[in-house]
Amino acid sequence: MDTLLSGQIDFKLRPGSDETLTRQLYDQLRATILTGALPSGYRLPSSRDLARRLGVSRNTVSFVVDQLAMEGYLDASQGRRPTVAAAAETKLVSGRASPRRSPIPLGVSRWGALLRKADWPFANEGKPRPFSPGLADARAFPHDLWARYLRRAARNALASGATMALNQPVLQAALLQHLIEHRGVRAETRQIIVTPTAQAAIELIARVLLDVGDVAWLESPGYGGARAALEAAGAVVRGIGLDRSGLSFKGRRDRPRLIFVTPSHQYPTGRLMPINRRRELLAFADTVGAAIVEDDYDSEFHYDGRPVAALQGLDDSGRVFYVGTFSKSTFADVRTGYAIVPAGLVEVFEKAQRHSGQIVPAQMQSVLADFIADGHFAAHIRRMTRVYRARRDRLVQALDAAVGRALKIVPPAGGMQLLAHLDPRRDDVGLANRLARAGVVARPLSRHMTGERTERGLFLGFAAWNEQEIDAAAVLIGRVMRR
Ligand SMILES: Cc1ncc(COP(=O)(O)O)c(C=O)c1O
């Protein structure tokens, strides 16, 4: 059923296909105009003529012509044959401009360009496998119980009407209570901002605090997600080395605007920053006027001894931002994190949340609030602490059996991952690539470094994998390392 318009255009209409003849004719006529094959001013045959030539009803043709006229592709006035509208071919089709013009490429903003360059090597690792770091065991989460809370929150939302608050007071109150008891933070409820992931909180903090060219300190080795957020904000990111007490900054003369630290379990070494170093860091930040971002990402899990209270609780001058996440303490897809921001900055952070859309659904916030208030959150953490401690020990033993001394491990006192140091002459990136091909995720320590210094090792998450999975993957590591 091929038909010509002025001898040059083919319309191929397929009766009986999944798409209606109206839709087919609309798409083809519009594409013909957009590509410039029918130039502006071109006069279409009358609808009767067109219908006859195409073998479709006149209604079909009239509907398509009216629709294209309404969208501005055709000029059609009563009693006159429709013509292709002036410049109609410059409209976009499927996101592509007309091939007759050479389009000016779209640029990105300075933020976009910085983000493009920002370094975060593990952002797209694909499907989780042993030993992907940072993953909680979603299989061990009480999903049936959680589903009851979800149902209840959905019903309540219908009954009470959704609340417009960005940060739901019920969650702020329940979470603050939990953080006061377990982490020793000091804050008012309104200081808690609830974000989709901790990464989102870090990104908001970087955007609100930093100007292009500001100096930001990051532990080296340290957390790549923070490095990406700081670099995208235009900061000059300096990697600061560690000693046994964590961030080692004595004698430095530069004046950072922001200092990012993981004092409870240094990421990725697992080191704990003792109280003296915490005090020194706060005093230093006071002197230079820096903000401190305390990322307390997985500090719920402690295996040996009692946890040290958060840096935020020691801060008297309102310069510590405390960041946490539910993605480690519940399951990754919960996509809820939070920050405690200084009292004087609550308003600007709420505005930043609203403008960037970093808002967690009210229903999810109310589920988390009830889950915490009813004691299930603390109970889950207690249970998973026992499970994860056993997995940590299992991984240490399994690696010892499979690899022996080639990996040096100091079992971490908490958290969900461990660092196995390699001889500094070994290529940890090459080893991690070979392990990936064998089906094991092991992040190379050297990719966590910022600056000149390099250490080598493998960073392994143990929390999400059961003991058989841990044993099997450790055996694979042994095999690959002996090759
Ligand atoms: C040190 C550290 N901080 C923050 C995060 C981010 O957590 P979220 O998944 O809530 O963005 C992670 C995630 O792995 C992490 O390892």
PDBQT file of the ligand as one rigid body, heavy atoms in Angstrom, charges set to zero:
ROOT
HETATM    1  C1  LIG A 501      32.275   5.742  53.888  1.00  0.00    +0.000 C 
HETATM    2  C2  LIG A 501      30.927   5.798  53.261  1.00  0.00    +0.000 A 
HETATM    3  N1  LIG A 501      30.195   6.912  53.433  1.00  0.00    +0.000 NA
HETATM    4  C3  LIG A 501      28.989   7.035  52.875  1.00  0.00    +0.000 A 
HETATM    5  C4  LIG A 501      28.445   6.036  52.120  1.00  0.00    +0.000 A 
HETATM    6  C5  LIG A 501      27.140   6.281  51.433  1.00  0.00    +0.000 C 
HETATM    7  O1  LIG A 501      26.057   5.625  51.948  1.00  0.00    +0.000 OA
HETATM    8  P1  LIG A 501      24.696   5.700  51.145  1.00  0.00    +0.000 P 
HETATM    9  O2  LIG A 501      24.508   4.350  50.517  1.00  0.00    +0.000 OA
HETATM   10  O3  LIG A 501      23.647   6.021  52.132  1.00  0.00    +0.000 OA
HETATM   11  O4  LIG A 501      24.856   6.775  50.152  1.00  0.00    +0.000 OA
HETATM   12  C6  LIG A 501      29.160   4.854  51.909  1.00  0.00    +0.000 A 
HETATM   13  C7  LIG A 501      28.601   3.803  51.061  1.00  0.00    +0.000 C 
HETATM   14  O5  LIG A 501      29.177   2.789  50.770  1.00  0.00    +0.000 OA
HETATM   15  C8  LIG A 501      30.429   4.733  52.509  1.00  0.00    +0.000 A 
HETATM   16  O6  LIG A 501      31.153   3.625  52.333  1.00  0.00    +0.000 OA
ENDROOT
TORSDOF 0
